[in-house]
Amino acid sequence: MTEPAAPDFDDIRAAFARIRGHLVHTPCLLSRTLSEIHGCELWLKFENLQYTASFKERGALNRLLALGEEERERGVVAASAGNHAQGVAYHASRLGVRAVIVMPRSTPFVKIENTAKLGGEVVLFGESVEEAADHALALAREQGLVFIHPYDDPAVIAGQGTVALEMLEQVPGLEWLVVPVGGGGLISGMAIAAKTLVPQIRITGVEAALFPAVKRLLAGQAGVLGGPTIAEGIAVKQPGRLALPVIRRLVDEIRTVEEASIEAAIVELLEIEKTVVEGAGAVTLAAVADDPVAFRGRRVGLVLSGGNIDSRILSAVILRGLVRTHRLVRFRVALPDSPGSLARVTALVAEAGGNIVDVVHQRAFSRLSVKQADVDFTIETRNAAHAREIERRLEASGFPVRPLQGDGGS
């Protein structure tokens, strides 16, 4: 049995013809505001607008359409904690193919429920995607199911490569593609397509700094890091065997971005483009924001690869974004513990245009005189300059102020 090989350009073009019309032809639009902010021409490929909110549908559908009749009757199995699971479940159900989806026990309930609603037979097993994948392979052997790998499969890679065909069709003059990197299926497929059509185009892959698997392997370094990342969709410790040689040959560079940069990009896309993007999809904008000099003046295509972010995580990211941009600040103000003091401070904040959202007295844990109290104010402001103006007004009125960061520690 011959080892599978990475797809070529003809495979990707065939996949493009095969899947077109069966999923969303997502827009690739110029963001005028983000372009002004970051000093380059930014074109956004909205793969978060697919039915299951991820590019993963492309590879899943192409692989399912490649099944023989006997394989379709047997059914398929996949292991995933999110986007691949939903892509396989949805299109298998549409095509009348049984789909068993093995998910780690720690998978958020909403993702389990969504996968089941899309037609997948969900099996919870193991504490990690790796353990779930091992169980999926066991089920494939036991039940004769066809295993659909999330990224290390020629048909899956070919399907993902259609993103580049669409982008270059929609925006012919693109000079630079910036693509998220996890297992490598998306960037390898896109690189094959893009470099064939436009050999001089520059391709940058972006990994989460906690999971720099490809960057380290290309540098000849063993092992990877790890940890809790908001970009869990690309938190992969070992890229695909098919993808890595393609990346080595065709991708110009791999960059990494820190968690704070990813969070800031999510908020920026939400506020400016009014679009919800998950951590793995926001790394592309984060990379541009981290190095504006490199991208200045270039026509850049960013892949927003998915929008499946937990609502609680999104809520926390938004709040942290307000704190990061000083639109939500905390001040500790030393007040005389006497009637009218609190009212005077709140009036000063109101006069300055701030909105107090929380007030907490610190009496027992204060180091001040017993006749004084530390009072912590959480205040909504317009920006950092507005926050400083409120602080100056309080100080000028005789109320010592200490800005609080993080957990508000002294």
N, C-alpha and C positions, 0 to 999 in steps of 0.2 A: 504494500500500500504506500503510495507516494505521499510525501509531506505536502500539506497545502502551501500555496505560495500567495504572497500579497497580490491584490488585483492590479491590473494595468488600466490604462486610460480607457480602453475599449470596454472593459468590465464596468467602469464607473458610468460611462456614457449609456451602456445598456441598462444599468440600474436606474439611471435618470429617466429613460423612456418607460421602464417597467413600472416605476412607482408614481410617476407624475399623474396627477388626477385622483390619486388615492389618499393624498394627505395635503396639508395646507401648503400652498406656494407662498411662503412667508415673505413679507416685504423686506427690502434692504434700503433704508431711508437715511438721508443726510440729517444729522442733528446739528442745526445751526448754533444752538446755544452751547452744547458741549464742544463744538468745534471752536467757538470763541473762547471758551474757558481754557481749553487745553492747547490752543495754538496750532491745530492741524485740522484737516478736513476729515471728520469722523462719520463713517457710514455704518449703521447698525443693522445687523441681520437678526431679525426677531424670531429666532427659533422657539422662544417661549410662547409663541402664538400657535404652535402645533396643538392638536386636539388634546394630547396628554401633556402639553406644555414642555416638550423636550425634543431635541433633534434625534433622540434615540429611536423614534418611530421609523426613521428612514432605513437604518440598518436592519431593524427587526422585520420590517415589511419586506425588504429585499430578500432576506434570508428565508422568510416564510414562503415567498413566491417561488423560490428555488427548490422547494420540497417536491419530491416525486409523489405520485398518487399513493403509493404504498406508505410512504413516510407521513403523508397528511392523515391517513387513516390511523396510524399509530399515535400521532400527537407529538407535542414538543414539551420540553422542560427547560426552565431558565432559573438562574439564581441571581437575585438582585434585591437591594433594599429600597429601590425607588424607580428611576426613570426607565431603565431597561425592562423592569418588571411590567410597568404599565404599557410600554410600547408593544411588547410581545403579547400581553393579555388582550389588549384592544384589537390588534390586527388579526391575531389568531381567531378570536371570537367572530370578527367580521368575515373571516374566510371559512368559518365552520371547522376549525382545527382545535382539538383539545389542547389546553395549555396548563401545565402544572408550574407554579411559581414558588420556588423555595426562598423564604425570606428569614433573616435572622430574628430570633425572638425579641430582640431589642428594637425592631423596626417600629416607628411611630404608628399608632393606631390608624391615623388618617391615611397613611400610605397603604396599609394592609386593606383597609376598607375600600379605598379607591381601586386597588388592583382586583379585588373580588368583584366590585361593581362592573369592571371592564370585561369580566368573563374569565378571569384566571382562577384556577383551583389553588388556593394559597395553602402552603405547608410551612409551618414555622419550625425552624431547626437551627441549632447552634447559636453562638454568641457573636459571630462575625460573618461577613460575606464569604470569606474563604471556607469556613465550616459549612455554610449553606451551599456553596458550590460543590463541595465534596459530596454532600448528601444528594444534590441534584444529579450528579454523575452516577451515584449509586442507583437512584430511581430510574435513570435512563437505561442502565444495564438490566435492572429487574423487570421493568415494564416495557422495554423496547422503545422508549421515547427518544426523540431526536434532541440532543442538547444544543441550545443556542447560546453561544458565548457572547457576553456583552461587548467585546471588542476584538478578540483574537480569532476572527473568522473572516475569510476573504469576502464573502457576500455581505457581511455586516460592514466591513471597511468600505466596500464599494458603495453601499447605500449612504454611509456618512459622507463620502466624497462628493455626493451630489450637492452638498451645501456650497462648495466652491463653484461648481458649474452654475448654480443659480446666481451667486453673488457676482460673478464675472459677466454673466448675461445681463444682470440688472444694472451694474455699474462697470462698464467696460474699462474705465481708466484707473482702476484700483492699483496702487503701487505696493501696498503692504497689507498682509492679512495677519491678524492677531487672534489666536485660537487657544481655547482651554486645552490642557493636557492632563489626562488621567491614565487610562490604560493605553491611549495612543490611537484608538480607532478613528476618531474624528480627524485629528491633525494629519495622520498618515494618508487617509483617503483624500482629504482636501489638498495635501501637498502634491500627490500624484496628479490630480486634476489640474490644479493651478499652475504648476511648473510646466506641464505639457502645453497648456494654452498660452501662458505668459512666462517664459523661462526667466525673465529678469525680475519677476515679482519677489518681494521679500516676505518670508514667513517666519513669524515668531510664535513659539509655544509658551504658554503660561501655566505654571504649577503653583499650588499653594506652598508656601515656604516650609510648612510642616511635613509635606510629602513631596520632596524634590527627587523622585525616583529616576526620572529620565535625565535630568540635569546631572545627577551624580553618576549614573551609568555612562553617560557620554564623556564624563571627565575621568572615567576609569576608577571611580570610587565604589567600594562595596557598601552594601547596606543602605537603609533609608532611615529617616527620622519618623516621627509620627506624633499624634496627639489630637486633642479635640479641635476640629476645624469647622468653620461655617461652610467651607467648600467640600462637603462630604462626597459630592458627586465625582470629584477627582482625587479623592483620598485613596490612591492606589499605590501599593508598595512595590509592585512588579509590573511593568508595562508588558504589552503583548509581544510574543516572539515574532509575529509578522510585522508589527508596527515599528519596532525599534530600528531595524535596518533601514526602513524607509525614512524615518526621522533623521537618522544619522546622515543619509545621503541627500535629502531634499530640504530639510528644515534649517533655516539660517541660524537660529539661536533659540535657547530656552531661558526664560526669565522666571523668577519666583516673586511672589507678593505676600506680604504679611497680612495677618488677620485684620488689623485696623484699616489697611488700605482696601481690603475686600468689603468690609462693612461700609466704608465711606462711599465706595462705588455703588453699592446697593441703594443707599440713600439718594445719591445723586441721580441715578436712573429713575428712581421712584418720583423724586421731586421735579426733575426736569422733563423726562420723557413720559412720565405717568405710567410707567411699566414696571411690573414686579419681576425681578430677576433673582434667581437663587445664587448662593455664593459661588458655585462653580461657573456660573454664567457671567458673573460680575468681574472675574479676575482679569478679563481682557481690558476693560476700562481702567481697572486698578493699575495695570502695567503701564498704560499710557500716562496716567496721572503721576505715577512714581518717577517718570523720566521724560518730562515734556521736551527737553532739549533734543533728544534722539528723534522724536516724532514730529518736531516742528515743521510746518509747511508741507507735510506729506499727505497724500490721499490714502486714508487707512480704513480698512474694513474690520470691524469687530464682530465676532460671533457671540451673541447672547444666547448661550446654548440651552438654557432652560429656566423655568419660572416656578419650580416646585419647592417653595420654601415654607416651612412650618409657620403658621400665623403667630405663634408665641415668640418664635425666634425673630420674625420680622418686626414685631412690636418692640422687642428689646433692642434690635438694631436701630430702629427709628429713634428711640429715646437716647441711645448712646450717641447717635449722630447729632441730635440736638445739643447734647453736652459737649461733644467734640467741637462744634462750631459756636459754642458759647451762646446758644439760643435758649439753653436751660442751664442756669447757674445756681450754685449754693453758696450763700454767705453766712458766716457765723458773726453775729453782732452782739457786742457786750452792752446790756441794757441795765439801768437801775431797776431793781425789783420793786417798782412802785406804780400806782395807777397812772395811766396815760402814756407810759413809755412805749408800749407796743403800738398803741394807736398812732403815735408820732412817727414811728419808723414806717408803718404801713402807709401812712399818708405821704411821706417822702418818696417811697417807692412808686406809689400811684402817680404823684406829680411828675415823676421822671418817665412815666410811660411803661413801667414794668408791671407784670401780672404775677402776683404771689399765688403759687399753687400749693404750698405746704409750709407749715410753721411748726417747729418742735422746740420746746423749752428744755434746756439742759441745766438743771439745778443741782441734783445730787452729784453729778460727775464733773461739775465745773470747778476750775481752780481759782475762780474769781472770789471776791468777798461774798459773804453770805447775803449781803444787801444788793448783790448784782446777780444777773442770770445770763448765761449764754443762750442765745436764741438762733436757731438755724432756719434760714429762709431759703426755700426753693422758688426761683423766680424765672418766668419766661421773659426773654428779651428779644430784640430784633437781631442783634449780632454782638460781636466782642466789644466794639466801640460803645454800644449802648450799655452793656454790662459794666464797663469801666466808668461810664458817666453816672450810673446809679451808685456805684461804690464811692465815687468822689463826693456825691451829694450827701450820702450818709456820713462820711468822714467829716465833711465841712460843717455838719450839724452837730458834731460832738459824739457821734456813735462809732467807736472803733470797729472796723470790719476786717474779717479774715476770710478770703475765698477758700472754699473747700473743694478738693479734688477727690476722685475715686470714691472711697467709702466714707469720706468726710472726716477722716481721722485728724487729730490735732497735730 
